[in-house]
């Protein structure tokens, strides 16, 4: 093996060393682990710490946190408040599908939930119209648990996906290096044969 081939192999080893996989770990931490940890810590505060809002209830599909989401809207004397429901998409499906409650006077128990990596959102905990509880705190707690489970799945997929992507990059670099060595040998053999 000549000096040029040794340089190619050394460059390949340097680029494809164990440190090369650090970006995969970083991607997993940002995309998977941190949101999952945040989701698992999410829980509704005790009832005495919840805020109360009332007004006419509507459901609307709006752009929220980078995606289209059905939110609950309370309108009261020219003002409106938006609320999301717990779950992976934050959609308030229960409110959207119940057309009979739209436009009716409603009371919402809610809290301001911090979200990862920054900001907050108004999370609906209970929705009551007249004497009917349309959304209960138990439904909300179940939604928060499903939200955490969904983020766990996302975390695992992000980790495995980043490993596969960086393995493919690593393989491509190694294959290209081997190809360059074969090309060098062929050129040297051709030059040697002509001399």
C-alpha angles and dihedrals in degrees: 000000000000128000095263092053090048089052091051091050092047091051090050092049091049094050096041098044122124089270089065089071093059092093088059090055091046092051089050093049093051100038101031121013102043097048090045092052090047091049093049091052092050116110136147115259120243115286094257090060096051121104123232126222129173137187142101112326125230136162122219137172108235139163104265128169092344098312141071110268136176106234134184113244125197115198119196127167098331096320129097136194126202122216131187125207124229117266139083097291096031088229119157094217094159090060095040095054094046101076090167091072097049113113093016126124109265141176121218127195108204146153137207107255121199114228132206127287095006144327132046142247137207105253117200112225103170133011120194128182115185102315097334121100102211093178120023131197088249090058089049093050090050089050091052090051091050089048090055092047091050091051090051089056090047090051093053092047091048091050095048092042094052091048091051093047094050091043089055091050090048091050092048091052092048092047091049090050092051089048091052091050092050090048091050092050092048092050091048091048091049091048091046092049092053095050 
